[in-house]
Amino acid sequence: MLSAVSRAASGVLRAVKTPNIQNEALKVFSAITGTRLLSFDSVFGPTDDDDEKCKEDDKPKSQDKSKSEYATAPAAKAGKGTSGKIVAVIGAVVDVQFDENLPAILNALEVSNRSPRLILEVAQHLGENTVRTIAMDGTEGLVRGQVVTDTGYPIRIPVGAETLGRIMNVIGEPIDERGPIKTDKFAAIHAEAPEFVDMSVEQEILVTGIKVVDLLAPYAKGGKIGLFGGAGVGKTVLIMELINNVAKAHGGYSVFAGVGERTREGNDLYHEMIESGVISLKDKTSKVALVYGQMNEPPGARARVALTGLTVAEYFRDQEGQDVLLFIDNIFRFTQAGSEVSALLGRIPSAVGYQPTLATDMGTMQERITTTKKGSITSVQAIYVPADDLTDPAPATTFAHLDATTVLSRAIAELGIYPAVDPLDSTSRIMDPNIIGAEHYNIARGVQKILQDYKSLQDIIAILGMDELSEDDKLTVARARKIQRFLSQPFQVAEVFTGHAGKLVPLQETIKGFSQILKGEYDHLPEVAFYMVGPIEEVVAKAETLAKSA
């Protein structure tokens, strides 16, 4: 009889999904039989759901594809993945509900019947089969109930030689009105940083032709370089000059990521590169790929466009063994975009209103920019400093990742000295006699010492005047002022504004010039002769011209 009761009960209770009812049934059955049973399944057998689960477990698991793998086909087309519906739109953040098969974190979702394409990136799982996503384009016109399809992958972009000479947006679509990018190679913008064993430790100086940089804070090949400065002190002009001097002379490929900066500057750069031959519209000899997510883009695009540019550079490094130059203007906008969406994602703000994940976001990106045994990525990043405060969390977090910091100072810009690099605040990890050589090291330290001495004498000069200084101090001040002016240099990219022809100074010429000033060989020349010139020979020529015209 008990077995009959058991069979009847099992038929009814198998249909019951609620664990509480199943547990009550277990207690009743235990009381009737006088035995203590631990599980519902031990009496009534597995439920249908459990049977399904067992079948699923028996199926062979499909291998997860590595995010850093390069696909030979584009991301899964819309319609093949799971579909969901939009349930909420809050600015750049969109909530999507699915009936089954929730998309993984960082997966790309595509909104149906929308032109241009709107991609949403999954950021959070909220429960009740709902995911919170960040839109990569404007959300104007979205409505609740609109169908969204899971592509099954993170955002994938075209990579390889076909991207050279083209301008892409954050999702890899061309925005230069020159047709589609024809390639069968695609890569996810989210990837792991290279392993320690794959990294290279060689140290080599990257000569830029800019005197103040090469002498006092030299850049390392395969290193990360930061250009710090407030609004209007010359970060973008300096990065453009570096592109001009380094990228054009550089044999390999370059990638420029415009992150939240002026669209006009991006347009100017594109046309300058066409004029100089770095980008060729006629054939396949272009040397640079451009990725833009400018000021007018929503925060989702600005928060991800740096990763898009980095992914293009990683392909050239890992698959083609290239030494790649990666220019990012401006890395602060990457942080700013993250803080814009952070509050909408429900995170509690950290110091100064930044996202609590600031260090993680920055570290995830910066650790991918490195030199491996296959090739290298040398990155030059412009970093906006809010209110000229270097202790602000955004620039302060970036400092930790950099090999060289070039600090642009408003006080120096006010003196009319460009590039407005602060020679005492700028640093470099390779400022070491074992790497750059004893002569270079000693002259650089000598220049910094004389400038520091001048800085400490400025208060006395302001109160008592130059006449109260000793003869030695007067000589120090005179040489320091000449050095300060000799650190200025006319840029090729600024020729149209300044009227001065741009100069590119070899490292040995720079070392020779400053060495001679420190020794006092040019104490007889006027200060103005040292301003806005190239090598030291031009100082002598300028002094002679001034003497004739006097």
C-alpha positions as a printed NumPy array, in Angstrom:
array([[  0.   ,   0.   ,   0.   ],
       [  2.819,   2.353,   0.888],
       [  4.369,   1.798,  -2.507],
       [  1.039,   2.72 ,  -4.16 ],
       [  0.832,   5.914,  -2.062],
       [  4.417,   6.622,  -2.946],
       [  3.758,   6.266,  -6.699],
       [  0.638,   8.434,  -6.597],
       [  2.331,  11.11 ,  -4.503],
       [  5.378,  11.149,  -6.705],
       [  3.224,  11.794,  -9.797],
       [  1.545,  14.801,  -8.182],
       [  4.595,  16.186,  -6.462],
       [  6.875,  15.896,  -9.462],
       [  4.732,  18.608, -11.042],
       [  5.222,  20.784,  -7.964],
       [  8.221,  23.059,  -8.346],
       [  8.119,  24.676,  -4.896],
       [ 10.746,  23.189,  -2.55 ],
       [  8.649,  24.042,   0.586],
       [  5.753,  21.753,  -0.516],
       [  8.226,  19.008,  -1.408],
       [  9.804,  19.283,   2.062],
       [  6.374,  19.024,   3.775],
       [  5.605,  15.893,   1.73 ],
       [  8.924,  14.43 ,   2.843],
       [  8.005,  14.972,   6.537],
       [  4.592,  13.253,   6.073],
       [  6.17 ,  10.297,   4.291],
       [  8.791,   9.958,   7.037],
       [  6.052,   9.938,   9.705],
       [  4.082,   7.181,   7.891],
       [  7.099,   4.944,   7.275],
       [  8.86 ,   5.684,  10.562],
       [ 12.155,   6.363,   8.757],
       [ 14.125,   9.628,   8.53 ],
       [ 14.707,  10.568,   4.901],
       [ 17.038,  13.341,   3.845],
       [ 15.96 ,  14.162,   0.314],
       [ 12.817,  14.29 ,  -1.776],
       [ 14.589,  12.551,  -4.662],
       [ 15.519,   9.519,  -2.513],
       [ 11.783,   8.678,  -2.203],
       [ 10.093,   9.953,  -5.341],
       [ 13.011,   9.916,  -7.769],
       [ 14.344,  12.948,  -9.625],
       [ 11.941,  15.62 , -10.897],
       [ 11.617,  16.414, -14.602],
       [ 13.782,  19.481, -14.072],
       [ 16.489,  17.332, -12.51 ],
       [ 16.257,  14.877, -15.415],
       [ 16.811,  17.759, -17.809],
       [ 19.756,  18.976, -15.722],
       [ 21.343,  15.514, -15.79 ],
       [ 20.972,  15.415, -19.57 ],
       [ 22.597,  18.839, -19.814],
       [ 25.494,  17.7  , -17.589],
       [ 26.014,  14.632, -19.775],
       [ 26.372,  16.772, -22.909],
       [ 29.963,  17.604, -23.897],
       [ 30.858,  21.159, -22.943],
       [ 31.694,  23.49 , -25.829],
       [ 35.04 ,  25.171, -25.465],
       [ 34.816,  28.876, -24.575],
       [ 36.632,  31.012, -27.123],
       [ 39.419,  33.164, -25.778],
       [ 38.574,  36.858, -25.892],
       [ 41.989,  37.62 , -27.347],
       [ 41.471,  35.117, -30.176],
       [ 41.149,  36.579, -33.664],
       [ 37.961,  35.482, -35.386],
       [ 37.968,  34.901, -39.122],
       [ 34.312,  35.922, -39.368],
       [ 32.358,  38.896, -38.076],
       [ 30.393,  38.738, -34.847],
       [ 27.228,  36.639, -34.915],
       [ 24.583,  38.365, -36.997],
       [ 21.49 ,  39.741, -35.285],
       [ 18.701,  37.172, -35.22 ],
       [ 20.872,  34.151, -34.379],
       [ 21.13 ,  34.939, -30.666],
       [ 18.604,  35.229, -27.862],
       [ 16.149,  38.122, -28.045],
       [ 15.03 ,  40.385, -25.229],
       [ 12.991,  43.552, -24.805],
       [ 13.915,  47.007, -23.553],
       [ 12.23 ,  47.686, -20.2  ],
       [ 13.893,  50.979, -19.197],
       [ 15.976,  53.748, -20.787],
       [ 17.846,  56.102, -18.421],
       [ 20.142,  58.281, -20.51 ],
       [ 23.051,  56.149, -21.716],
       [ 21.936,  53.158, -19.612],
       [ 19.356,  50.706, -20.993],
       [ 17.73 ,  47.796, -19.108],
       [ 16.847,  44.736, -21.212],
       [ 14.745,  41.756, -20.09 ],
       [ 15.22 ,  38.257, -21.534],
       [ 12.916,  35.249, -21.267],
       [ 15.849,  32.817, -21.189],
       [ 19.619,  32.543, -21.761],
       [ 20.867,  35.765, -20.205],
       [ 23.797,  37.28 , -22.142],
       [ 27.177,  37.235, -20.388],
       [ 28.73 ,  40.366, -18.871],
       [ 30.446,  42.477, -21.611],
       [ 28.427,  40.832, -24.403],
       [ 27.273,  43.109, -27.216],
       [ 23.516,  43.375, -27.815],
       [ 22.08 ,  44.889, -30.995],
       [ 18.837,  46.897, -31.062],
       [ 16.579,  45.7  , -33.902],
       [ 15.297,  47.977, -36.68 ],
       [ 17.6  ,  50.856, -35.832],
       [ 19.775,  52.828, -38.22 ],
       [ 22.598,  53.596, -37.608],
       [ 23.334,  50.418, -35.627],
       [ 22.969,  50.755, -31.864],
       [ 25.09 ,  48.375, -29.793],
       [ 24.506,  47.902, -26.051],
       [ 27.218,  46.391, -23.823],
       [ 26.077,  44.296, -20.854],
       [ 27.366,  45.803, -17.594],
       [ 25.262,  44.196, -14.832],
       [ 22.797,  41.362, -14.169],
       [ 19.935,  42.786, -12.1  ],
       [ 17.842,  39.688, -11.404],
       [ 14.422,  38.73 , -12.866],
       [ 16.183,  37.967, -16.17 ],
       [ 17.088,  41.64 , -16.626],
       [ 20.48 ,  43.016, -17.646],
       [ 21.684,  46.616, -17.405],
       [ 23.605,  47.79 , -20.451],
       [ 25.597,  50.827, -21.607],
       [ 24.698,  52.257, -25.027],
       [ 27.518,  52.871, -27.52 ],
       [ 25.499,  55.562, -29.316],
       [ 22.643,  57.957, -28.563],
       [ 19.475,  56.422, -27.074],
       [ 17.097,  59.008, -28.569],
       [ 13.986,  57.347, -29.988],
       [ 14.321,  54.079, -28.033],
       [ 11.033,  52.803, -26.586],
       [ 10.11 ,  50.154, -24.048],
       [  9.298,  46.856, -25.67 ],
       [ 11.786,  47.307, -28.519],
       [ 13.483,  44.021, -29.449],
       [ 17.188,  43.56 , -28.656],
       [ 19.296,  40.614, -29.867],
       [ 22.331,  39.093, -28.127],
       [ 25.217,  38.774, -30.61 ],
       [ 26.867,  36.166, -28.377],
       [ 30.211,  38.012, -28.277],
       [ 31.771,  41.153, -26.816],
       [ 32.062,  44.116, -29.221],
       [ 34.189,  42.936, -32.163],
       [ 36.049,  45.239, -34.509],
       [ 37.971,  44.764, -37.771],
       [ 41.752,  44.479, -37.346],
       [ 44.729,  44.069, -39.644],
       [ 46.265,  45.947, -42.565],
       [ 42.832,  46.858, -43.994],
       [ 42.263,  49.28 , -41.077],
       [ 45.294,  51.407, -42.065],
       [ 44.335,  54.77 , -43.515],
       [ 40.76 ,  54.41 , -42.261],
       [ 38.752,  56.092, -39.481],
       [ 36.622,  53.798, -37.296],
       [ 34.196,  54.416, -34.477],
       [ 33.985,  52.488, -31.2  ],
       [ 32.169,  49.477, -32.741],
       [ 34.562,  49.256, -35.692],
       [ 32.354,  50.88 , -38.322],
       [ 34.094,  53.184, -40.832],
       [ 33.185,  56.875, -40.477],
       [ 35.367,  58.306, -43.252],
       [ 32.752,  57.834, -46.028],
       [ 35.086,  55.527, -47.968],
       [ 32.986,  52.371, -47.865],
       [ 33.233,  49.273, -45.646],
       [ 36.505,  47.92 , -44.242],
       [ 37.027,  44.695, -46.214],
       [ 38.619,  42.189, -43.855],
       [ 37.892,  38.744, -42.473],
       [ 39.825,  39.404, -39.25 ],
       [ 37.885,  40.609, -36.196],
       [ 38.891,  40.906, -32.536],
       [ 37.008,  41.515, -29.282],
       [ 37.85 ,  44.849, -27.649],
       [ 38.089,  43.166, -24.23 ],
       [ 41.174,  40.967, -23.808],
       [ 43.606,  39.781, -21.167],
       [ 46.931,  41.548, -20.635],
       [ 50.014,  39.587, -21.822],
       [ 51.512,  37.099, -19.355],
       [ 54.709,  38.008, -17.478],
       [ 56.662,  35.328, -19.335],
       [ 55.765,  36.938, -22.685],
       [ 56.987,  40.42 , -21.762],
       [ 60.277,  41.942, -22.93 ],
       [ 62.607,  43.843, -20.583],
       [ 64.907,  45.597, -23.062],
       [ 65.538,  49.324, -22.448],
       [ 66.07 ,  51.713, -25.333],
       [ 65.569,  55.466, -25.73 ],
       [ 62.992,  56.734, -28.237],
       [ 64.367,  59.943, -29.785],
       [ 61.63 ,  62.506, -30.49 ],
       [ 63.647,  65.464, -31.82 ],
       [ 62.155,  67.675, -29.076],
       [ 65.038,  69.056, -26.975],
       [ 63.353,  69.335, -23.571],
       [ 61.885,  65.825, -23.825],
       [ 65.002,  64.04 , -25.109],
       [ 67.3  ,  65.725, -22.576],
       [ 65.327,  65.798, -19.309],
       [ 62.607,  63.124, -19.499],
       [ 63.516,  60.733, -22.349],
       [ 60.937,  58.273, -23.617],
       [ 61.498,  54.514, -23.615],
       [ 60.724,  52.366, -26.654],
       [ 57.772,  50.194, -25.736],
       [ 56.982,  52.397, -22.732],
       [ 53.954,  54.384, -21.615],
       [ 54.308,  58.156, -21.811],
       [ 51.934,  60.691, -20.256],
       [ 51.559,  64.339, -21.284],
       [ 49.971,  66.092, -18.305],
       [ 48.499,  69.564, -18.535],
       [ 45.483,  71.761, -17.876],
       [ 43.274,  73.304, -20.536],
       [ 45.096,  75.2  , -23.269],
       [ 48.751,  74.568, -22.359],
       [ 49.586,  72.568, -25.492],
       [ 48.962,  68.829, -24.923],
       [ 47.357,  68.226, -28.302],
       [ 49.959,  70.315, -30.184],
       [ 52.736,  68.303, -28.482],
       [ 51.075,  64.979, -29.32 ],
       [ 50.633,  66.14 , -32.943],
       [ 54.343,  67.064, -33.091],
       [ 55.264,  63.639, -31.707],
       [ 53.113,  62.034, -34.405],
       [ 54.889,  64.244, -36.952],
       [ 58.43 ,  63.497, -35.687],
       [ 58.142,  59.904, -34.512],
       [ 55.325,  58.315, -36.517],
       [ 56.487,  59.709, -39.867],
       [ 60.111,  58.65 , -39.319],
       [ 58.999,  55.365, -37.721],
       [ 59.008,  52.369, -40.036],
       [ 56.116,  50.547, -38.372],
       [ 52.445,  51.273, -37.92 ],
       [ 50.746,  53.845, -35.719],
       [ 47.271,  53.982, -34.177],
       [ 45.611,  57.206, -33.04 ],
       [ 42.664,  57.001, -30.616],
       [ 40.705,  60.24 , -30.242],
       [ 38.911,  59.864, -26.901],
       [ 36.425,  62.626, -26.095],
       [ 38.393,  65.458, -27.691],
       [ 37.447,  68.109, -30.268],
       [ 36.092,  66.796, -33.574],
       [ 37.834,  69.677, -35.4  ],
       [ 41.239,  68.467, -34.137],
       [ 40.511,  64.934, -35.312],
       [ 39.503,  66.233, -38.737],
       [ 42.62 ,  68.444, -38.958],
       [ 44.864,  65.499, -38.031],
       [ 43.285,  63.302, -40.728],
       [ 43.837,  65.901, -43.459],
       [ 47.395,  66.668, -42.272],
       [ 48.221,  62.96 , -42.477],
       [ 46.837,  62.784, -46.02 ],
       [ 48.931,  65.826, -47.032],
       [ 52.119,  64.388, -45.489],
       [ 51.627,  60.954, -47.086],
       [ 51.178,  59.007, -43.814],
       [ 47.667,  58.197, -45.096],
       [ 47.36 ,  57.379, -48.799],
       [ 43.906,  57.441, -50.417],
       [ 45.202,  55.944, -53.687],
       [ 46.977,  52.761, -52.598],
       [ 47.671,  50.56 , -49.554],
       [ 50.776,  52.341, -48.259],
       [ 49.043,  54.049, -45.285],
       [ 50.886,  53.724, -41.972],
       [ 48.241,  54.812, -39.451],
       [ 44.775,  53.704, -38.294],
       [ 42.462,  56.253, -36.665],
       [ 39.774,  55.453, -34.08 ],
       [ 37.519,  58.316, -33.014],
       [ 34.985,  58.738, -30.218],
       [ 34.922,  62.498, -29.854],
       [ 33.284,  64.986, -27.462],
       [ 29.839,  64.671, -29.054],
       [ 29.691,  60.906, -28.456],
       [ 27.714,  59.418, -25.536],
       [ 29.713,  58.243, -22.487],
       [ 29.516,  54.568, -23.507],
       [ 31.474,  55.263, -26.69 ],
       [ 34.029,  57.478, -24.925],
       [ 34.562,  54.822, -22.245],
       [ 35.299,  52.111, -24.834],
       [ 36.972,  53.838, -27.794],
       [ 40.421,  53.684, -26.139],
       [ 40.013,  49.873, -25.969],
       [ 39.043,  49.808, -29.658],
       [ 42.238,  51.671, -30.601],
       [ 44.295,  49.442, -28.31 ],
       [ 42.827,  46.295, -29.908],
       [ 43.914,  47.484, -33.382],
       [ 47.445,  48.12 , -32.011],
       [ 47.54 ,  44.725, -30.226],
       [ 46.844,  42.905, -33.483],
       [ 49.839,  44.538, -35.195],
       [ 52.03 ,  43.694, -32.179],
       [ 50.904,  40.103, -31.609],
       [ 50.136,  38.839, -35.117],
       [ 52.535,  40.865, -37.289],
       [ 55.399,  41.378, -34.779],
       [ 55.36 ,  45.145, -35.3  ],
       [ 56.657,  47.943, -33.064],
       [ 53.475,  50.006, -32.868],
       [ 52.982,  53.612, -31.768],
       [ 49.681,  54.234, -29.964],
       [ 48.579,  57.835, -29.451],
       [ 45.639,  58.502, -27.122],
       [ 44.131,  61.972, -26.804],
       [ 42.76 ,  62.237, -24.1  ],
       [ 42.935,  59.513, -21.453],
       [ 41.146,  61.711, -18.886],
       [ 37.985,  61.567, -21.039],
       [ 38.076,  57.763, -20.673],
       [ 37.881,  58.219, -16.891],
       [ 35.303,  61.008, -17.202],
       [ 33.022,  58.822, -19.347],
       [ 33.313,  56.031, -16.769],
       [ 32.215,  58.394, -14.   ],
       [ 29.243,  59.587, -16.104],
       [ 27.776,  56.089, -16.413],
       [ 28.896,  54.898, -12.972],
       [ 26.089,  56.67 , -11.083],
       [ 23.491,  55.439, -13.597],
       [ 24.762,  51.895, -12.956],
       [ 23.984,  52.398,  -9.256],
       [ 27.552,  52.603,  -7.952],
       [ 28.311,  54.843,  -4.986],
       [ 30.672,  57.66 ,  -6.082],
       [ 34.233,  57.694,  -4.751],
       [ 36.541,  60.705,  -4.133],
       [ 35.642,  63.87 ,  -6.087],
       [ 32.661,  62.051,  -7.642],
       [ 34.719,  59.535,  -9.635],
       [ 33.615,  55.934, -10.033],
       [ 34.723,  53.539,  -7.242],
       [ 36.22 ,  51.281,  -9.944],
       [ 38.585,  54.016, -11.228],
       [ 41.831,  52.14 , -10.458],
       [ 40.47 ,  48.869, -11.893],
       [ 39.233,  50.479, -15.119],
       [ 42.551,  52.254, -15.645],
       [ 44.665,  49.196, -14.746],
       [ 42.71 ,  46.865, -17.05 ],
       [ 43.461,  49.092, -20.022],
       [ 47.017,  50.205, -19.179],
       [ 48.312,  46.678, -18.48 ],
       [ 47.497,  45.68 , -22.062],
       [ 49.83 ,  48.414, -23.373],
       [ 53.191,  46.681, -23.097],
       [ 56.175,  45.23 , -24.944],
       [ 56.233,  41.499, -25.61 ],
       [ 58.808,  39.24 , -27.229],
       [ 56.834,  39.494, -30.495],
       [ 56.645,  43.29 , -30.735],
       [ 55.989,  46.455, -28.787],
       [ 53.377,  49.142, -28.214],
       [ 54.816,  52.544, -27.325],
       [ 51.942,  54.694, -26.12 ],
       [ 51.792,  58.471, -25.828],
       [ 48.792,  59.596, -23.805],
       [ 47.593,  63.169, -23.339],
       [ 46.136,  63.561, -19.834],
       [ 43.975,  66.56 , -18.968],
       [ 44.583,  67.816, -15.416],
       [ 41.384,  69.309, -13.938],
       [ 42.02 ,  72.806, -12.514],
       [ 45.796,  72.179, -12.895],
       [ 45.618,  69.873,  -9.845],
       [ 47.952,  66.889, -10.295],
       [ 46.571,  65.322,  -7.08 ],
       [ 43.106,  64.919,  -8.657],
       [ 42.256,  61.163,  -8.596],
       [ 42.122,  60.835, -12.415],
       [ 45.681,  62.037, -13.245],
       [ 47.031,  60.645,  -9.942],
       [ 45.771,  57.132, -10.82 ],
       [ 47.371,  57.357, -14.273],
       [ 50.8  ,  58.338, -12.844],
       [ 51.351,  54.848, -11.423],
       [ 51.225,  53.221, -14.88 ],
       [ 53.606,  55.506, -16.765],
       [ 57.307,  55.142, -17.629],
       [ 57.761,  58.834, -18.447],
       [ 55.726,  61.889, -17.479],
       [ 55.92 ,  65.162, -19.392],
       [ 54.226,  67.839, -17.281],
       [ 53.058,  70.959, -19.113],
       [ 53.009,  74.045, -16.883],
       [ 50.752,  77.084, -17.222],
       [ 53.442,  79.26 , -15.577],
       [ 55.914,  78.346, -18.351],
       [ 53.255,  78.83 , -21.05 ],
       [ 52.639,  82.339, -19.647],
       [ 56.329,  83.147, -20.278],
       [ 55.733,  82.313, -23.947],
       [ 58.006,  79.261, -23.795],
       [ 56.637,  76.41 , -25.918],
       [ 56.535,  73.47 , -25.534],
       [ 55.563,  74.502, -21.99 ],
       [ 57.242,  71.447, -20.407],
       [ 58.148,  71.82 , -16.73 ],
       [ 61.8  ,  70.646, -16.634],
       [ 61.716,  70.051, -12.858],
       [ 58.368,  68.23 , -12.657],
       [ 58.786,  65.909, -15.656],
       [ 60.25 ,  62.462, -14.954],
       [ 61.438,  59.358, -16.765],
       [ 62.141,  55.83 , -15.57 ],
       [ 65.083,  55.52 , -17.975],
       [ 66.87 ,  58.616, -16.632],
       [ 69.704,  56.335, -15.589],
       [ 73.395,  56.551, -16.63 ],
       [ 73.392,  52.8  , -17.371],
       [ 70.689,  53.291, -20.013],
       [ 71.182,  56.778, -21.481],
       [ 74.927,  57.116, -20.818],
       [ 76.914,  59.121, -18.247],
       [ 77.344,  62.243, -20.419],
       [ 73.622,  62.631, -21.126],
       [ 72.748,  61.928, -17.475],
       [ 75.26 ,  64.428, -16.038],
       [ 74.246,  67.247, -18.409],
       [ 70.529,  66.655, -17.725],
       [ 71.126,  66.783, -13.967],
       [ 73.319,  69.892, -14.396],
       [ 70.518,  71.656, -16.31 ],
       [ 67.955,  70.704, -13.647],
       [ 70.266,  71.895, -10.837],
       [ 70.819,  75.336, -12.391],
       [ 67.066,  75.722, -13.012],
       [ 66.318,  74.688,  -9.412],
       [ 68.892,  77.209,  -8.101],
       [ 67.24 ,  79.927, -10.228],
       [ 63.828,  78.965,  -8.854],
       [ 65.061,  79.325,  -5.252],
       [ 66.6  ,  82.753,  -6.07 ],
       [ 63.386,  84.12 ,  -7.591],
       [ 61.912,  85.187,  -4.238],
       [ 65.074,  87.174,  -3.394],
       [ 65.024,  88.788,  -6.864],
       [ 61.337,  89.704,  -6.459],
       [ 61.967,  91.407,  -3.078],
       [ 65.488,  92.905,  -3.404],
       [ 66.194,  92.913,  -7.151],
       [ 69.05 ,  91.424,  -9.197],
       [ 71.627,  93.934,  -7.917],
       [ 71.608,  92.393,  -4.422],
       [ 72.749,  88.981,  -5.702],
       [ 76.373,  87.809,  -5.543],
       [ 78.344,  87.529,  -8.806],
       [ 78.006,  83.728,  -8.773],
       [ 74.246,  83.975,  -8.303],
       [ 73.984,  86.54 , -11.111],
       [ 75.827,  84.115, -13.408],
       [ 73.514,  81.263, -12.327],
       [ 70.439,  83.391, -13.117],
       [ 71.819,  84.472, -16.519],
       [ 72.634,  80.891, -17.566],
       [ 69.334,  79.543, -16.209],
       [ 67.349,  82.096, -18.228],
       [ 69.293,  81.146, -21.374],
       [ 68.679,  77.435, -20.698],
       [ 64.977,  78.128, -20.097],
       [ 64.708,  79.851, -23.472],
       [ 66.841,  77.233, -25.247],
       [ 64.358,  74.589, -24.053],
       [ 61.76 ,  76.256, -26.311],
       [ 61.492,  74.998, -29.87 ],
       [ 59.38 ,  75.841, -32.949],
       [ 57.1  ,  72.951, -33.968],
       [ 56.407,  71.88 , -37.528],
       [ 52.685,  71.395, -36.777],
       [ 52.469,  74.972, -35.429],
       [ 54.264,  76.658, -38.36 ],
       [ 51.019,  78.147, -39.688],
       [ 50.316,  79.823, -36.331],
       [ 53.807,  80.967, -35.276],
       [ 55.463,  81.804, -38.58 ],
       [ 58.61 ,  79.962, -37.384],
       [ 59.825,  76.971, -39.411],
       [ 59.63 ,  73.781, -37.319],
       [ 62.875,  72.237, -36.032],
       [ 63.791,  68.629, -35.273],
       [ 66.98 ,  68.385, -33.18 ],
       [ 69.027,  65.135, -32.972],
       [ 69.839,  63.937, -29.434],
       [ 73.62 ,  64.466, -29.768],
       [ 73.069,  68.062, -30.924],
       [ 70.822,  68.677, -27.902],
       [ 73.41 ,  67.28 , -25.451],
       [ 76.208,  69.307, -27.097],
       [ 74.231,  72.574, -26.956],
       [ 73.303,  72.347, -23.272],
       [ 76.819,  71.183, -22.367],
       [ 78.299,  74.332, -23.941],
       [ 75.789,  76.618, -22.166],
       [ 76.617,  75.   , -18.789],
       [ 80.361,  75.535, -19.445],
       [ 79.715,  79.24 , -20.092],
       [ 80.78 ,  79.229, -23.75 ],
       [ 77.798,  81.412, -24.687],
       [ 77.643,  83.746, -21.679],
       [ 78.337,  86.682, -24.038],
       [ 75.236,  86.065, -26.217],
       [ 71.906,  87.805, -25.437],
       [ 69.004,  85.791, -23.933],
       [ 66.7  ,  86.473, -26.873],
       [ 69.06 ,  84.611, -29.241],
       [ 68.255,  81.341, -27.404],
       [ 64.469,  81.673, -27.866],
       [ 62.586,  79.488, -30.385],
       [ 65.573,  77.965, -32.186],
       [ 66.759,  74.439, -33.023],
       [ 70.407,  73.4  , -32.398],
       [ 73.018,  75.685, -30.745],
       [ 74.443,  76.806, -34.131],
       [ 71.172,  78.636, -34.776],
       [ 71.649,  80.574, -31.51 ],
       [ 74.998,  81.918, -32.746],
       [ 73.522,  82.798, -36.161],
       [ 70.531,  84.525, -34.543],
       [ 72.823,  86.533, -32.211],
       [ 74.868,  87.721, -35.206],
       [ 71.694,  88.783, -37.049],
       [ 70.486,  90.68 , -33.962],
       [ 73.87 ,  92.412, -33.62 ],
       [ 73.767,  93.555, -37.258],
       [ 70.217,  94.894, -36.986],
       [ 70.913,  96.729, -33.694]])
